[in-house]
Amino acid sequence: MTTRKRSRASAKAAGTRHETSIATYLATHVDDRIERRRLSGSKDRGDLSGVRTIHGGRVVVEAKDHGGRVQVGPWLNEADTERRNDDAVAGVVVAKRRGASDPGAQIVLMTVRDLVALMTGNRPPES
């Protein structure tokens, strides 16, 4: 079986589609103010805006429509950098599952610290 490498343009288009589908899904099921964020340069603050905890804390969402392997460590590091850029309480990665087109069936990666922040509204300190 041969795999085709995606061009930069096709990867960017796939990423935009994934971001838009996740934003639409969350806006429909969570809060209609959630939307895809426009590019923001070197101080990236995630791919979606308007995502908040139940207590109102900002949540950074980094969406990934990857062409290959899931890169847990680097993606979580990216989400954490963007979380700090946005002064958010949590950062999560929503990664596209191959063969799953339903936005609700995609996977979410986060640290336990981010899970606690989502559940309580407060980010535990790093040890």
PAZAPA-4460 file (N, C-alpha, C; in steps of 0.05 Angstrom, whole numbers, plus 32768, in hexadecimal, padded with zeros to 4 digits):
% residues 127
    n_x    n_y    n_z   ca_x   ca_y   ca_z    c_x    c_y    c_z   seq   type   mol
   8011   7FE9   8000   8000   8000   8000   8012   8019   8000     1      M     A
   800C   802B   7FEE   801C   8044   7FED   800C   805A   7FFA     2      T     A
   801A   806C   8007   800C   8083   8013   8016   809C   8005     3      T     A
   8003   80AD   7FFF   800A   80C6   7FF2   8010   80DB   8006     4      R     A
   8025   80EA   8001   802C   8100   8013   801A   8118   800C     5      K     A
   800F   8125   8020   7FFD   813C   801B   800E   8154   8014     6      R     A
   8004   8164   8002   8012   817D   7FFC   800C   8190   8012     7      S     A
   801B   81A6   8014   8016   81BA   8028   7FFA   81C5   8026     8      R     A
   7FF2   81CA   800D   7FD7   81D6   8008   7FC1   81C2   8011     9      A     A
   7FC4   81A8   800A   7FAF   8195   8012   7FAE   8191   8030    10      S     A
   7FC6   8191   803D   7FC7   818F   805A   7FBA   81A7   8067    11      A     A
   7FBF   81BE   805D   7FB3   81D7   8068   7F95   81D6   8065    12      K     A
   7F8B   81CE   804E   7F6E   81CC   8049   7F61   81B8   805B    13      A     A
   7F6F   81A1   805F   7F64   818D   8071   7F63   8197   808E    14      A     A
   7F78   81A6   8096   7F78   81B2   80B1   7F61   81C6   80B5    15      G     A
   7F5D   81D6   80A1   7F47   81EA   80A2   7F2C   81DC   80A4    16      T     A
   7F28   81C7   8095   7F0F   81B8   8096   7F0B   81AC   80B2    17      R     A
   7F20   81A0   80BD   7F1E   8194   80D7   7F18   81A9   80ED    18      H     A
   7F27   81BF   80EC   7F22   81D5   80FF   7F05   81DF   80FE    19      E     A
   7EFB   81E3   80E5   7EE0   81EC   80E1   7ECB   81D8   80EB    20      T     A
   7ED0   81BF   80E5   7EBC   81AA   80EE   7EBB   81A8   810C    21      S     A
   7ED2   81AA   811A   7ED3   81A9   8137   7EC6   81C2   8143    22      I     A
   7ECC   81D9   8137   7EC0   81F2   8141   7EA1   81F1   813E    23      A     A
   7E98   81E8   8127   7E7B   81E6   8122   7E6E   81D3   8136    24      T     A
   7E7B   81BC   813A   7E70   81A8   814D   7E6E   81B3   8169    25      Y     A
   7E83   81C0   8172   7E83   81CB   818D   7E70   81E3   818F    26      L     A
   7E6E   81F3   817B   7E5A   8209   817B   7E3E   81FF   817C    27      A     A
   7E38   81E8   816F   7E1E   81DD   816F   7E17   81D0   818A    28      T     A
   7E2B   81C2   8196   7E25   81B2   81AE   7E2E   81BF   81C9    29      H     A
   7E3E   81D5   81C8   7E48   81E0   81E0   7E41   81FE   81E3    30      V     A
   7E4A   820E   81D0   7E47   822B   81D1   7E49   8237   81B5    31      D     A
   7E34   8245   81AD   7E33   824F   8191   7E48   8265   818C    32      D     A
   7E56   826E   81A0   7E6C   8282   819C   7E87   8275   8195    33      R     A
   7E88   825B   8194   7EA1   824D   818D   7EA4   824F   816F    34      I     A
   7EBD   8257   8166   7EC2   8259   8149   7EDF   8254   8144    35      E     A
   7EE5   824F   812A   7F00   824B   8122   7F0F   8266   8124    36      R     A
   7F26   8265   8130   7F37   827D   8133   7F47   8282   811A    37      R     A
   7F4A   829A   8112   7F5C   82A1   80FC   7F78   829F   8105    38      R     A
   7F8B   829C   80F2   7FA7   829A   80F9   7FB0   82B3   8108    39      L     A
   7FC1   82AE   811D   7FC9   82C4   812E   7FE8   82C7   8130    40      S     A
   7FF7   82BB   811F   8014   82C0   811F   8023   82B1   8134    41      G     A
   8039   82BD   813D   804C   82AF   814F   8041   82A9   816A    42      S     A
   802D   82B8   8173   8021   82B3   818E   8006   82A5   818A    43      K     A
   8007   828E   817D   7FEF   827F   8177   7FE0   8279   8191    44      D     A
   7FC6   827B   8190   7FB5   8277   81A7   7FA1   8260   81A2    45      R     A
   7FA8   824E   8190   7F96   8237   818B   7F86   823B   8172    46      G     A
   7F77   8227   816A   7F68   8227   8151   7F4B   8230   8154    47      D     A
   7F40   822F   816C   7F25   8236   8171   7F23   824C   8185    48      L     A
   7F0F   825D   8183   7F0A   8271   8198   7EEF   826D   81A4    49      S     A
   7EEB   8277   81BC   7ED1   8274   81CA   7ECD   825B   81DA    50      G     A
   7EE2   824A   81DC   7EE0   8231   81EB   7EE7   8238   8208    51      V     A
   7ED5   8230   821A   7ED8   8237   8237   7ED0   821F   8248    52      R     A
   7EDB   821F   8260   7ED2   820B   8274   7EB7   8213   827E    53      T     A
   7EAA   8202   828C   7E90   8208   8298   7E91   8220   82AB    54      I     A
   7EA9   8226   82B5   7EAD   823C   82C7   7EB6   8255   82B8    55      H     A
   7EB9   8254   829E   7EC0   826C   828E   7EDD   826F   8287    56      G     A
   7EEE   825C   8290   7F0B   825E   8288   7F0F   8257   826B    57      G     A
   7F22   8265   825E   7F27   8260   8242   7F35   8245   823F    58      R     A
   7F2E   8237   8228   7F3B   821E   8221   7F45   8221   8205    59      V     A
   7F5F   821A   8201   7F6B   821A   81E7   7F66   81FF   81DA    60      V     A
   7F5E   8200   81C1   7F5A   81E7   81B1   7F6D   81E8   8199    61      V     A
   7F7E   81D5   8198   7F90   81D1   8181   7F86   81BA   8171    62      E     A
   7F7D   81BF   8158   7F71   81AA   8147   7F87   819F   8134    63      A     A
   7F88   8185   8132   7F9D   8178   8121   7F90   8164   810E    64      K     A
   7F92   8169   80F4   7F8B   8156   80E0   7FA6   814D   80D4    65      D     A
   7FB1   8139   80E1   7FCC   8130   80DB   7FCC   811C   80C4    66      H     A
   7FE1   811B   80B5   7FE3   8108   809F   7FF0   80EE   80A7    67      G     A
   7FF9   80EC   80BF   8007   80D4   80C8   8002   80CD   80E5    68      G     A
   8017   80CA   80F3   8016   80C1   810F   800D   80D8   8122    69      R     A
   7FFF   80CF   8136   7FF7   80E2   814B   8011   80E9   815B    70      V     A
   8016   8103   815E   802E   810C   816B   8026   8119   8186    71      Q     A
   8020   8107   8199   8015   8110   81B3   8026   8125   81C1    72      V     A
   803F   8120   81C5   8050   8132   81D4   8052   814E   81C7    73      G     A
   805B   814F   81AD   805D   8169   81A0   8042   8178   819F    74      P     A
   802D   816A   819A   8013   8177   8198   800A   8182   81B3    75      W     A
   800E   8173   81C9   8007   817D   81E3   8019   8195   81EB    76      L     A
   8032   8194   81E3   8044   81AB   81E8   803A   81C4   81D9    77      N     A
   8031   81C0   81C0   8027   81D6   81B1   800E   81E2   81BE    78      E     A
   7FFB   81D0   81C6   7FE3   81D9   81D3   7FE9   81E8   81ED    79      A     A
   7FFD   81DF   81FC   8005   81EC   8215   8011   8208   820F    80      D     A
   8021   820A   81FB   802D   8224   81F3   8016   8238   81EC    81      T     A
   8003   822E   81DC   7FED   823F   81D4   7FDB   8246   81EC    82      E     A
   7FD8   8233   81FF   7FC9   8238   8217   7FD5   824F   8226    83      R     A
   7FF0   824F   8229   7FFD   8265   8237   7FFA   827F   8228    84      R     A
   7FFC   827E   820D   7FF9   8296   81FC   7FDD   82A3   8201    85      N     A
   7FC9   8292   8206   7FAE   829B   8208   7FA6   829F   8226    86      D     A
   7FB8   8299   8238   7FB2   829A   8255   7F99   828A   825B    87      D     A
   7F98   8272   824F   7F82   8260   8252   7F87   824C   8269    88      A     A
   7F72   8240   8274   7F76   822C   8289   7F7D   8211   827F    89      V     A
   7F76   820B   8266   7F7B   81F0   825B   7F81   81F2   823D    90      A     A
   7F90   81DE   8233   7F95   81DB   8217   7F91   81BF   820F    91      G     A
   7F82   81BA   81FA   7F7C   819F   81F1   7F82   819D   81D3    92      V     A
   7F87   8185   81CA   7F8B   817F   81AD   7F74   816E   81A4    93      V     A
   7F67   8176   818E   7F53   8166   8181   7F5F   815B   8167    94      V     A
   7F64   8141   8167   7F72   8135   8150   7F5E   8125   813F    95      A     A
   7F61   8127   8125   7F50   8119   8112   7F56   80FB   8113    96      K     A
   7F41   80EB   8115   7F44   80CE   8113   7F41   80C6   80F6    97      R     A
   7F53   80B7   80EC   7F51   80AD   80D0   7F38   809D   80CD    98      R     A
   7F29   80A2   80B9   7F11   8093   80B3   7EF8   809C   80C2    99      G     A
   7EFB   80B0   80D3   7EE4   80BA   80E3   7EDE   80D6   80DB   100      A     A
   7EC8   80DA   80CD   7EC1   80F5   80C4   7EB0   8105   80D8   101      S     A
   7EA3   80F7   80EA   7E92   8104   80FE   7EA3   8113   8112   102      D     A
   7E9F   812E   8114   7EB0   813E   8126   7EAE   8134   8143   103      P     A
   7E98   812A   814B   7E94   8120   8166   7EA4   8106   816C   104      G     A
   7EAF   80FA   8157   7EBE   80E1   815A   7EDC   80E5   815A   105      A     A
   7EE5   80FE   8159   7F01   8104   8158   7F0D   8100   8174   106      Q     A
   7F27   80FF   8177   7F33   80FA   8191   7F3E   8114   819D   107      I     A
   7F3E   8115   81B8   7F47   812C   81C7   7F5F   8122   81D8   108      V     A
   7F75   8131   81D6   7F8D   812B   81E6   7F91   8143   81F9   109      L     A
   7F97   813C   8212   7F9D   8151   8226   7FAD   8144   823D   110      M     A
   7FB9   8156   824C   7FC6   814C   8264   7FB1   814A   827B   111      T     A
   7FB9   813C   8290   7FA7   813A   82A7   7FA3   8155   82B3   112      V     A
   7FB7   8166   82B3   7FB5   8181   82BE   7F9F   8190   82AE   113      R     A
   7F9E   818D   8294   7F8A   819A   8283   7F6E   818E   8289   114      D     A
   7F6D   8174   828E   7F53   8168   8295   7F49   8173   82AF   115      L     A
   7F5A   8176   82C3   7F52   8182   82DD   7F48   819E   82D8   116      V     A
   7F56   81AE   82C8   7F4E   81C9   82C2   7F32   81CA   82B5   117      A     A
   7F2D   81B8   82A3   7F13   81B6   8296   7EFD   81AF   82AA   118      L     A
   7F03   819D   82BC   7EF0   8193   82CF   7EEA   81A7   82E6   119      M     A
   7EFF   81B6   82EE   7EFB   81C7   8306   7EFC   81E5   82FF   120      T     A
   7F07   81EC   82E8   7F0A   8208   82E0   7F24   8214   82EA   121      G     A
   7F33   8204   82F9   7F4D   820E   8304   7F63   81FC   82FB   122      N     A
   7F79   8208   82F2   7F91   81F9   82E9   7FA3   81F3   8301   123      R     A
   7FA8   81D9   8306   7FBB   81D2   831C   7FD7   81DC   8315   124      P     A
   7FE7   81E3   832A   8002   81EB   8324   8013   81D4   831B   125      P     A
   8028   81DA   830C   803B   81C6   8303   804D   81BF   831A   126      E     A
   8054   81A5   831C   8065   819D   8333   8082   819D   832B   127      S     A
***
